[in-house]
Amino acid sequence: MTNGVVNGNSGIESRFSSLSLGKSAYVPPHLRNQQRAVSTPVPAPSVPGSQNGWSEPGRATPPPRGGFGGADRGARTPGAFSSRDNTTAGSRWAGPNGAARSDSGPQASSGFGVWRDGKHIPGGRNQRLEKELFGSPDDPSKQHTGINFEKYDDIPVEATGAGVPEPVTSFTSPPLDPVLLENIGFAMYNTPTPVQKYSIPIVAGGRDLMACAQTGSGKTGGFLFPILSASFTQGPRSPPESAASSFGRARKAFPTALILAPTRELVSQIHDEARKFAYRSWVRPAVVYGGADINQQLRLIERGCDLLSATPGRLVDLIERGRISLANVQYLVLDEADRMLDMGFEPQIRRIVQGEDMPGVTERQTLMFSATFPRDIQMLARDFLKDYIFLSVGRVGSTSENITQKIEYVEDNDKRSVLLDIIASQAKDDLGLTLIFVETKRMADMLSDFLIGNNMPATSIHGDRTQREREMALQTFRTGRTPILVATAVAARGLDIPNVTHVVNYDLPSDIDDYVHRIGRTGRAGNTGVSTAFFNRGNKNIVRDLVELLREANQEIPSWLETVAHEAAFGGGSFRGGRGGGRGGGRGRGGGNRDYRSSPSGGGYGGGGSVGGGSYGGGGGSYGGGRGGGPSYGGGGGNSNSWW
């Protein structure tokens, strides 16, 4: 049986013939219209990007692959991507407003500036973005200085080191970049805090810095202001020649400033501040942290990564993937450095600083900021810092007098009912947000459920919650939709949430520095706050330090608390158990608030002299025997580089 005419062009043969396979290459159907468009030239639109959805002024995010407006992906074409040449600021995409880069070079857009022809060209103002970044005076989710801010001038400041510059009295002397000054004005900051008065001229002068300051005293601005001001003036740095021929360089980020912090929440806050003060400039801040979609973070990095805020673990991951190079780092900042060591990040930190391609200690500027600086951190400074200035603003580890501290004797089985009474009395006066600290993740969820069951809007945050759940909890807390947040200490470390007026230590920590950091979530930036702690005899290990802290902050000390402190001191045995005698006295007591270079020590970095029997980890394995008791930090001046 045949199919159509046997000797003609009908049937199967005619069908194959109609395909014209021998005449030209086969074109898939979805490309045929595009082929016709290429064969018929179309005049370019008068407005760049007017026919490109990505580059429309209203578009804030790029579409999926494609959508280049018919332009090549090469450098300096009308397409939405600019050159991948990282030697200039033109290595970034066109910016959130989608202003396409043209033959004349990178163009400033609304809210985003550029660096072109050796000059900083600020972008135009963007009212929507300004409201997002700076809020309004009546916006409770944005931090503004409080009524006691001027009292900070009475806080004692001690700066040690060679050639300490004179502190500044305003943001204009020494002059900061005009764009930065305008952003500082948008944030309604009028006067530098004590740490900023010293850190701005120190960092601007190119000196390394170790700074200790009260929590909430403006440490973030203390390092962001001088770094951003210098960046605005100097422009982007070219990647080193060694990176120019490396594989995958086109997708690798070369940040100029790197900020390391211990938690996801803290690096996010630093990133938000960086976005705020980099507004209208060529600097593109970026942030990376664990627990979130790494692919999304990679896409954001590709859009611009001049100032990078990162947690150590995620940064190591991205370095191993070849997506971030530290060869261009000019500024290294370690924020909350003591907590990063407490959380076991020292190996990652040393790898990042000493084991990758970051410039050496003499070729970069290193800044360390924290509310407390024990001796082990000062030892770390020996390896990371050069000829640094030690800055102590107030007593290291102390609390702000803006915080009224109350100590209540409450047995464990009475805590819930007492907490309900406190929150109920506070709700009558509408006193703002309440942050409750507990010791365990399980207790955080249980207490949150208990409060919700008693018609009190509450949420919780701890390490077992997903990143999305944590962010949602923080968002509802910041906006006041759930004005009560139950948190574990690690999850809330470094959180800067405006309008927190009351901190409750439902479970007291065993270490006084943890107590300091917890209550520091209120009374920030000169605002006033209240702290309430539930104390019972199970907290005897912290009582003496607690009494000392209350006395130094001019707080009322209950008579029963002094009695418990006396019993703990003379009742026999070590009342300061749990964590090896308060870490051997290293945290603000026994020398932690002084520059070790100017204080006597019996044996260099490891030998004697401090409370608790010989430094950090010597006295029979204090701090739980961790950090290698004794010789791990050099034991009398040995080599501390044996961290691995």
C-alpha positions as CSV (number, residue, x, y, z in Angstrom):
1,M,0.0,0.0,0.0
2,T,1.3,3.4,-1.0
3,N,0.8,6.8,0.5
4,G,-0.4,9.1,-2.3
5,V,1.3,9.2,-5.8
6,V,4.2,6.8,-6.1
7,N,6.4,8.8,-8.4
8,G,5.4,12.3,-7.4
9,N,6.0,14.7,-4.6
10,S,3.0,13.6,-2.6
11,G,2.9,11.6,0.6
12,I,5.7,11.4,3.1
13,E,8.3,12.6,0.5
14,S,6.4,15.7,-0.1
15,R,6.1,16.5,3.6
16,F,9.8,16.2,4.1
17,S,10.4,18.3,1.0
18,S,8.1,21.0,2.4
19,L,10.4,21.4,5.4
20,S,13.2,22.7,3.2
21,L,15.8,21.0,5.4
22,G,18.5,21.4,2.8
23,K,17.9,25.0,2.1
24,S,18.6,26.7,5.5
25,A,19.0,25.9,9.2
26,Y,15.9,25.0,11.0
27,V,14.5,27.8,13.2
28,P,12.4,26.8,16.2
29,P,9.0,28.4,16.3
30,H,9.6,30.5,19.4
31,L,12.6,32.2,17.7
32,R,11.0,32.9,14.3
33,N,9.4,36.2,15.3
34,Q,12.7,37.3,16.8
35,Q,14.5,36.4,13.5
36,R,12.0,38.5,11.5
37,A,12.6,41.4,13.9
38,V,16.3,41.2,13.4
39,S,16.0,41.2,9.6
40,T,13.8,44.3,9.8
41,P,15.6,47.1,11.6
42,V,13.6,49.1,14.0
43,P,14.5,52.6,15.0
44,A,15.8,53.0,18.5
45,P,13.4,54.6,21.0
46,S,14.1,58.2,21.8
47,V,14.2,57.5,25.6
48,P,16.7,54.8,26.6
49,G,14.9,51.8,28.0
50,S,11.4,52.9,27.1
51,Q,10.7,49.6,25.3
52,N,12.6,47.5,27.9
53,G,10.4,46.4,30.8
54,W,13.5,46.2,33.1
55,S,14.6,49.7,32.4
56,E,11.2,51.4,32.9
57,P,11.4,54.0,35.7
58,G,8.7,52.2,37.7
59,R,10.4,48.8,37.6
60,A,12.5,47.9,40.7
61,T,13.6,44.4,39.9
62,P,14.9,42.6,36.8
63,P,12.7,40.1,34.9
64,P,13.8,36.5,34.2
65,R,16.5,35.8,31.7
66,G,16.2,37.9,28.6
67,G,14.6,41.3,28.4
68,F,17.7,43.1,27.3
69,G,15.8,45.3,24.8
70,G,17.5,43.7,21.8
71,A,21.0,44.9,23.0
72,D,24.1,42.8,23.5
73,R,25.3,42.0,26.9
74,G,28.6,43.7,26.3
75,A,29.9,46.8,27.9
76,R,28.5,50.2,27.3
77,T,25.5,49.2,25.2
78,P,21.9,50.3,25.5
79,G,21.1,47.1,27.3
80,A,20.2,47.0,31.0
81,F,23.5,45.3,32.1
82,S,26.7,47.3,32.1
83,S,30.2,46.0,31.7
84,R,31.4,43.3,34.0
85,D,34.7,45.2,34.3
86,N,35.0,45.7,38.0
87,T,37.7,48.4,37.6
88,T,35.1,51.1,37.9
89,A,31.7,51.6,39.5
90,G,30.3,50.7,36.1
91,S,30.6,47.0,37.0
92,R,27.2,47.1,38.6
93,W,23.7,46.8,37.1
94,A,21.8,49.8,36.2
95,G,20.4,50.3,39.8
96,P,17.1,49.7,41.4
97,N,15.5,52.4,39.3
98,G,16.6,50.7,36.1
99,A,18.4,53.6,34.5
100,A,20.3,52.0,31.7
101,R,24.0,52.7,31.3
102,S,24.8,54.5,28.0
103,D,27.8,55.2,26.0
104,S,28.6,58.2,28.2
105,G,29.3,56.0,31.1
106,P,27.3,55.1,34.3
107,Q,24.4,57.4,35.0
108,A,23.1,58.6,38.4
109,S,19.5,57.7,39.1
110,S,16.9,58.7,41.6
111,G,18.4,57.7,45.0
112,F,21.6,56.1,43.6
113,G,24.8,57.9,42.6
114,V,27.7,56.8,40.5
115,W,31.4,57.3,40.2
116,R,32.3,58.7,36.8
117,D,35.5,60.2,35.4
118,G,37.1,60.3,38.8
119,K,34.2,62.2,40.4
120,H,31.3,61.2,42.8
121,I,28.0,62.1,41.2
122,P,25.2,61.8,43.7
123,G,21.8,60.6,42.6
124,G,18.7,62.7,42.8
125,R,16.4,62.5,45.8
126,N,13.8,59.8,46.0
127,Q,10.9,60.5,48.3
128,R,9.6,57.0,48.5
129,L,13.1,55.6,49.3
130,E,13.7,58.4,51.9
131,K,10.6,57.4,53.7
132,E,11.6,53.7,53.6
133,L,15.1,54.5,54.9
134,F,14.6,57.3,57.3
135,G,10.9,57.1,58.2
136,S,9.1,60.2,59.6
137,P,9.3,61.9,63.0
138,D,6.2,60.0,64.2
139,D,7.3,56.6,62.8
140,P,7.8,54.3,65.8
141,S,9.8,51.8,63.8
142,K,12.6,54.3,63.3
143,Q,15.1,55.2,66.0
144,H,15.4,58.8,67.0
145,T,17.5,60.4,69.7
146,G,15.8,60.7,73.1
147,I,15.4,63.3,75.7
148,N,18.5,62.3,77.6
149,F,20.9,62.3,74.7
150,E,22.8,65.3,75.8
151,K,23.7,63.6,79.0
152,Y,26.1,61.5,77.1
153,D,28.5,64.5,77.2
154,D,29.1,63.7,80.9
155,I,30.3,60.1,80.2
156,P,34.0,59.7,80.9
157,V,36.1,58.8,77.9
158,E,39.6,57.3,77.9
159,A,41.7,56.9,74.8
160,T,45.2,55.3,75.0
161,G,47.8,54.9,72.3
162,A,50.3,57.0,70.4
163,G,49.1,60.1,68.7
164,V,45.4,60.1,69.8
165,P,43.6,62.8,67.7
166,E,41.4,65.4,69.4
167,P,37.7,64.5,69.5
168,V,35.2,66.3,67.3
169,T,32.3,68.2,68.6
170,S,30.1,68.1,65.5
171,F,29.8,66.1,62.3
172,T,31.3,69.0,60.3
173,S,34.7,69.1,62.0
174,P,36.6,67.3,60.6
175,P,34.3,67.7,57.6
176,L,32.4,64.6,56.5
177,D,31.3,64.2,52.9
178,P,28.4,66.5,52.1
179,V,26.2,63.6,50.9
180,L,26.8,61.8,54.2
181,L,26.1,64.9,56.2
182,E,22.8,65.3,54.4
183,N,21.9,61.7,55.2
184,I,22.9,62.2,58.8
185,G,20.5,65.1,58.9
186,F,17.7,63.0,57.3
187,A,18.2,60.5,60.2
188,M,17.8,63.4,62.6
189,Y,21.2,63.0,64.3
190,N,22.4,66.4,65.5
191,T,25.3,65.6,67.8
192,P,27.9,62.9,67.7
193,T,27.8,60.4,70.6
194,P,31.0,60.1,72.7
195,V,32.1,57.0,70.8
196,Q,31.5,58.9,67.5
197,K,33.4,62.0,68.7
198,Y,36.5,60.0,69.1
199,S,36.1,57.3,66.4
200,I,35.4,59.6,63.5
201,P,38.8,61.4,63.7
202,I,40.6,58.2,64.6
203,V,39.3,56.3,61.6
204,A,39.5,59.3,59.3
205,G,43.2,59.5,60.3
206,G,43.8,56.0,59.1
207,R,44.4,54.5,62.6
208,D,43.3,51.1,63.8
209,L,40.8,51.2,66.7
210,M,39.6,49.0,69.5
211,A,36.5,50.7,70.9
212,C,34.4,49.8,74.0
213,A,31.2,51.7,74.6
214,Q,27.8,51.4,76.2
215,T,25.3,49.5,74.2
216,G,23.1,51.7,72.2
217,S,25.7,54.5,72.2
218,G,26.1,54.8,68.4
219,K,28.9,52.3,67.7
220,T,27.5,51.5,64.3
221,G,27.6,55.1,63.2
222,G,31.0,55.3,64.8
223,F,32.5,53.1,62.1
224,L,30.0,53.7,59.2
225,F,30.4,57.5,59.1
226,P,34.2,57.7,58.5
227,I,34.3,54.7,56.2
228,L,31.5,56.0,54.0
229,S,32.8,59.5,54.0
230,A,36.2,58.3,52.8
231,S,34.6,56.0,50.2
232,F,32.5,58.8,48.8
233,T,35.6,60.9,48.3
234,Q,38.1,58.2,47.1
235,G,35.8,56.3,44.8
236,P,35.9,52.5,44.1
237,R,39.2,50.6,44.1
238,S,40.3,48.5,41.2
239,P,40.6,44.7,41.9
240,P,44.2,43.6,42.2
241,E,45.9,42.3,39.1
242,S,46.1,38.8,40.5
243,A,42.3,38.7,40.3
244,A,42.1,40.1,36.8
245,S,42.7,36.7,35.1
246,S,41.0,34.5,37.7
247,F,38.3,32.2,36.4
248,G,34.8,33.5,37.2
249,R,36.0,37.0,38.0
250,A,32.9,38.4,36.2
251,R,30.6,37.1,38.9
252,K,32.9,37.7,41.8
253,A,32.4,40.6,44.2
254,F,35.3,42.6,45.5
255,P,34.0,44.6,48.6
256,T,36.0,47.5,49.8
257,A,34.7,47.4,53.4
258,L,33.8,44.2,55.3
259,I,31.8,44.2,58.5
260,L,31.6,40.9,60.5
261,A,28.9,40.4,63.2
262,P,27.7,37.3,65.1
263,T,24.0,37.1,64.2
264,R,21.6,37.4,61.3
265,E,19.7,40.1,63.0
266,L,22.7,42.2,63.8
267,V,24.2,42.1,60.2
268,S,20.8,43.0,58.9
269,Q,20.6,46.0,61.1
270,I,24.1,47.1,60.1
271,H,23.1,46.7,56.5
272,D,20.0,48.8,57.0
273,E,22.1,51.6,58.6
274,A,24.6,51.3,55.7
275,R,21.8,51.7,53.1
276,K,20.5,54.7,55.0
277,F,23.8,56.6,55.1
278,A,24.9,55.4,51.6
279,Y,21.7,56.9,50.1
280,R,22.3,58.8,46.8
281,S,26.0,57.7,46.7
282,W,27.9,55.3,44.5
283,V,28.4,52.8,47.4
284,R,26.2,49.7,47.2
285,P,25.8,47.9,50.5
286,A,25.1,44.2,50.6
287,V,24.4,41.6,53.3
288,V,24.9,37.9,53.6
289,Y,24.0,35.6,56.5
290,G,23.1,32.0,57.1
291,G,19.5,30.6,57.3
292,A,18.4,32.5,54.1
293,D,18.3,31.6,50.4
294,I,21.9,31.8,49.2
295,N,20.9,32.2,45.6
296,Q,18.9,35.3,46.3
297,Q,21.9,36.7,48.3
298,L,24.2,35.9,45.3
299,R,21.9,37.8,42.9
300,L,21.9,40.8,45.2
301,I,25.7,40.7,45.5
302,E,26.0,40.8,41.7
303,R,24.0,44.1,41.7
304,G,26.7,45.7,43.9
305,C,28.8,44.8,46.8
306,D,31.0,47.7,48.0
307,L,30.3,47.5,51.7
308,L,29.5,44.0,52.9
309,S,27.9,43.0,56.2
310,A,28.2,39.3,56.9
311,T,28.1,36.5,59.5
312,P,31.4,34.5,59.5
313,G,29.9,31.2,58.4
314,R,28.0,32.4,55.4
315,L,31.0,34.5,54.3
316,V,33.3,31.5,54.4
317,D,30.7,29.6,52.3
318,L,30.6,32.3,49.6
319,I,34.4,32.5,49.5
320,E,34.6,28.8,49.0
321,R,32.1,29.1,46.1
322,G,34.4,31.7,44.5
323,R,31.8,34.4,44.6
324,I,33.5,36.9,47.0
325,S,37.1,38.0,47.1
326,L,38.6,39.8,50.0
327,A,41.6,41.1,48.0
328,N,40.1,44.6,47.8
329,V,39.2,45.0,51.5
330,Q,40.4,48.4,52.8
331,Y,38.3,48.4,56.0
332,L,37.7,45.5,58.3
333,V,35.2,45.9,61.1
334,L,34.6,43.3,63.8
335,D,31.3,44.2,65.6
336,E,30.3,42.4,68.8
337,A,33.7,40.7,68.7
338,D,33.4,39.2,72.2
339,R,30.1,37.5,71.3
340,M,31.5,36.1,68.1
341,L,34.2,34.4,70.1
342,D,31.7,33.2,72.7
343,M,29.7,31.6,69.9
344,G,32.7,29.8,68.6
345,F,33.4,31.8,65.5
346,E,37.1,32.3,66.1
347,P,38.3,29.7,63.6
348,Q,36.1,31.2,60.9
349,I,37.2,34.8,61.8
350,R,40.9,33.8,61.7
351,R,40.5,32.0,58.4
352,I,38.7,35.1,56.9
353,V,41.3,37.5,58.1
354,Q,44.5,35.4,58.0
355,G,43.8,32.5,55.7
356,E,42.2,34.1,52.6
357,D,43.3,36.8,50.2
358,M,42.5,39.7,52.5
359,P,45.3,42.4,52.6
360,G,47.7,42.1,55.5
361,V,47.4,44.0,58.8
362,T,49.6,46.8,57.5
363,E,47.6,47.2,54.2
364,R,44.1,47.6,55.7
365,Q,42.4,49.5,58.5
366,T,40.9,47.3,61.2
367,L,38.3,48.4,63.7
368,M,36.9,46.3,66.7
369,F,33.7,47.5,68.4
370,S,31.9,45.9,71.3
371,A,30.2,46.7,74.6
372,T,32.7,44.6,76.5
373,F,36.3,43.6,75.7
374,P,37.8,40.8,77.8
375,R,41.4,40.0,77.7
376,D,41.0,37.3,75.1
377,I,39.7,39.9,72.7
378,Q,42.6,42.2,73.5
379,M,44.9,39.2,72.7
380,L,43.1,38.9,69.3
381,A,43.9,42.5,68.7
382,R,47.6,41.7,68.8
383,D,47.1,39.7,65.5
384,F,44.5,41.8,63.7
385,L,45.4,45.4,64.6
386,K,48.5,47.6,64.2
387,D,49.5,50.5,66.4
388,Y,45.8,50.8,67.4
389,I,44.1,53.3,69.7
390,F,42.1,51.8,72.7
391,L,39.0,53.7,73.3
392,S,36.9,53.2,76.4
393,V,33.7,55.3,76.6
394,G,32.3,54.9,80.1
395,R,33.2,51.9,82.1
396,V,33.4,48.9,79.9
397,G,30.6,46.5,80.7
398,S,28.6,49.2,82.5
399,T,25.0,50.1,81.9
400,S,23.4,53.4,80.9
401,E,21.9,55.6,83.6
402,N,19.0,56.1,81.2
403,I,17.9,52.6,82.2
404,T,16.0,52.2,85.5
405,Q,16.9,48.8,86.8
406,K,14.6,46.9,89.1
407,I,15.4,43.6,90.8
408,E,12.4,41.6,92.0
409,Y,12.7,38.4,94.2
410,V,10.5,35.9,92.5
411,E,10.5,32.1,92.9
412,D,10.3,30.1,89.7
413,N,6.7,28.9,90.2
414,D,5.6,32.5,90.7
415,K,7.2,34.1,87.6
416,R,4.3,33.8,85.3
417,S,1.8,35.5,87.6
418,V,4.2,38.3,88.4
419,L,4.9,38.8,84.7
420,L,1.2,39.1,84.0
421,D,0.9,41.8,86.7
422,I,3.8,43.7,85.3
423,I,2.6,43.7,81.7
424,A,-1.0,44.5,82.8
425,S,0.2,47.6,84.7
426,Q,2.4,48.6,81.8
427,A,-0.5,48.2,79.3
428,K,-2.5,50.8,81.2
429,D,0.1,53.4,80.6
430,D,0.8,52.4,77.0
431,L,4.6,52.3,77.6
432,G,5.7,50.9,74.3
433,L,7.3,47.5,73.5
434,T,8.3,44.9,76.1
435,L,11.2,42.4,75.5
436,I,11.3,39.3,77.7
437,F,14.5,37.2,77.9
438,V,14.4,33.5,78.8
439,E,17.2,31.0,78.8
440,T,15.8,28.2,76.6
441,K,14.1,27.9,73.2
442,R,11.4,25.7,74.7
443,M,10.6,28.3,77.4
444,A,10.4,31.1,74.7
445,D,7.6,29.2,72.9
446,M,5.9,28.2,76.1
447,L,5.9,31.7,77.6
448,S,4.7,33.2,74.3
449,D,1.8,30.8,74.1
450,F,1.0,31.5,77.8
451,L,0.8,35.2,77.2
452,I,-1.3,34.8,74.0
453,G,-3.6,32.5,76.0
454,N,-4.1,35.4,78.4
455,N,-5.1,37.8,75.7
456,M,-1.7,39.5,75.5
457,P,-0.3,39.8,71.9
458,A,3.1,38.2,72.0
459,T,5.5,36.4,69.7
460,S,8.9,34.7,70.1
461,I,12.3,34.5,68.5
462,H,14.9,31.9,69.0
463,G,17.4,29.8,67.0
464,D,15.0,27.0,66.0
465,R,12.6,29.3,64.2
466,T,13.2,29.7,60.5
467,Q,14.6,32.9,59.1
468,R,11.3,33.9,57.7
469,E,9.6,33.3,61.1
470,R,12.3,35.3,62.9
471,E,12.0,38.2,60.4
472,M,8.2,38.2,60.7
473,A,8.3,38.2,64.5
474,L,10.7,41.1,64.5
475,Q,8.6,43.0,62.0
476,T,5.4,42.6,64.0
477,F,7.3,43.6,67.2
478,R,8.9,46.7,65.6
479,T,5.6,47.9,64.3
480,G,3.7,47.3,67.6
481,R,1.3,44.7,66.2
482,T,2.7,42.3,68.8
483,P,4.2,44.6,71.5
484,I,5.6,41.7,73.5
485,L,8.6,39.7,72.3
486,V,9.9,36.6,74.1
487,A,13.5,35.9,73.1
488,T,16.5,33.8,73.9
489,A,19.7,35.8,74.5
490,V,21.6,34.6,71.4
491,A,18.7,35.5,69.1
492,A,18.3,39.0,70.5
493,R,22.0,39.8,70.7
494,G,22.7,43.2,69.3
495,L,19.1,43.9,68.2
496,D,18.4,47.6,67.8
497,I,14.7,48.0,68.0
498,P,13.3,51.5,68.6
499,N,10.7,52.1,71.3
500,V,11.6,49.2,73.5
501,T,10.8,50.7,76.9
502,H,10.8,47.6,79.1
503,V,13.2,44.7,79.3
504,V,12.3,41.8,81.5
505,N,14.9,39.2,82.5
506,Y,12.5,36.3,83.2
507,D,15.5,34.1,83.5
508,L,18.6,35.8,84.7
509,P,21.8,34.8,82.9
510,S,24.8,33.4,84.8
511,D,27.2,36.0,83.4
512,I,27.0,39.7,84.2
513,D,27.9,40.7,80.6
514,D,24.9,38.9,79.2
515,Y,22.8,40.9,81.7
516,V,24.4,44.1,80.4
517,H,23.7,43.3,76.8
518,R,20.1,42.2,77.5
519,I,19.1,45.4,79.3
520,G,20.9,47.4,76.7
521,R,18.0,46.7,74.3
522,T,16.2,49.6,76.0
523,G,17.5,53.1,76.8
524,R,19.2,53.4,73.4
525,A,20.4,56.6,71.8
526,G,19.5,58.6,74.8
527,N,16.0,57.3,75.3
528,T,14.9,56.1,78.7
529,G,13.9,52.6,79.6
530,V,13.1,50.2,82.4
531,S,14.6,46.8,83.2
532,T,13.1,44.3,85.5
533,A,14.9,41.1,86.6
534,F,13.4,38.1,88.4
535,F,15.9,37.0,91.0
536,N,16.0,34.0,93.4
537,R,18.7,32.1,95.1
538,G,19.3,30.1,92.0
539,N,21.0,33.2,90.7
540,K,23.6,33.5,93.4
541,N,26.5,33.2,90.9
542,I,25.7,36.6,89.5
543,V,24.7,38.5,92.6
544,R,28.0,40.2,93.6
545,D,28.6,41.5,90.1
546,L,25.0,42.5,89.9
547,V,25.2,44.6,93.1
548,E,28.4,46.2,91.8
549,L,26.8,47.1,88.5
550,L,23.7,48.6,90.2
551,R,25.9,50.7,92.5
552,E,28.0,52.0,89.6
553,A,24.9,52.9,87.6
554,N,23.4,54.8,90.7
555,Q,20.5,52.4,90.9
556,E,18.5,51.4,94.0
557,I,19.8,48.2,95.6
558,P,17.3,46.2,97.6
559,S,18.5,45.4,101.1
560,W,17.7,41.7,100.6
561,L,19.9,41.6,97.5
562,E,22.9,42.9,99.5
563,T,22.2,40.3,102.1
564,V,22.2,37.5,99.4
565,A,25.5,39.0,98.0
566,H,27.0,38.9,101.5
567,E,26.0,35.3,102.0
568,A,27.4,34.3,98.7
569,A,30.7,36.0,99.3
570,F,31.2,34.5,102.8
571,G,29.1,31.4,102.8
572,G,32.0,29.2,101.7
573,G,32.7,27.7,98.3
574,S,32.7,29.5,95.0
575,F,29.5,31.5,94.5
576,R,30.8,32.4,91.1
577,G,30.5,29.0,89.6
578,G,28.9,28.1,86.3
579,R,31.4,29.8,84.0
580,G,34.7,29.7,85.9
581,G,34.4,32.7,88.2
582,G,33.0,35.1,85.7
583,R,35.6,34.2,83.1
584,G,38.5,34.9,85.4
585,G,37.6,38.5,85.9
586,G,38.3,39.3,82.4
587,R,35.1,41.0,81.5
588,G,35.4,44.5,82.7
589,R,36.6,43.4,86.0
590,G,40.2,42.4,86.6
591,G,41.4,44.5,83.7
592,G,39.0,43.9,80.9
593,N,38.2,47.6,80.6
594,R,41.8,48.7,80.3
595,D,44.3,48.6,77.5
596,Y,46.4,45.6,78.3
597,R,49.4,47.4,76.7
598,S,49.5,49.8,79.6
599,S,48.4,47.4,82.5
600,P,50.9,45.1,84.3
601,S,50.6,41.4,83.7
602,G,52.7,38.8,85.3
603,G,53.3,36.7,82.2
604,G,52.6,38.4,78.9
605,Y,49.3,37.4,77.4
606,G,48.7,34.3,79.5
607,G,50.4,34.7,82.8
608,G,48.6,35.5,86.0
609,G,47.6,38.8,87.5
610,S,43.9,38.7,86.9
611,V,41.1,37.5,89.1
612,G,40.3,33.8,88.9
613,G,43.8,32.4,88.8
614,G,45.8,33.3,85.8
615,S,44.1,34.7,82.8
616,Y,41.5,33.2,80.6
617,G,41.1,29.5,81.0
618,G,44.0,28.9,83.3
619,G,42.3,28.4,86.7
620,G,41.4,24.8,86.4
621,G,39.7,25.2,83.0
622,S,37.6,28.2,83.7
623,Y,35.0,28.9,81.0
624,G,34.2,25.3,81.0
625,G,37.7,24.3,79.9
626,G,37.0,25.8,76.5
627,R,39.6,27.7,74.5
628,G,42.2,25.2,75.5
629,G,43.0,26.3,79.1
630,G,46.3,27.9,79.5
631,P,48.6,27.7,76.5
632,S,46.0,28.2,73.7
633,Y,46.6,31.9,73.7
634,G,50.3,31.8,73.8
635,G,50.8,31.2,77.5
636,G,53.3,33.9,78.4
637,G,53.8,35.5,75.1
638,G,53.9,32.4,72.8
639,N,52.6,32.3,69.3
640,S,48.8,32.7,69.3
641,N,48.6,31.9,65.6
642,S,48.2,28.2,66.4
643,W,44.4,28.6,66.3
644,W,44.0,25.5,64.1
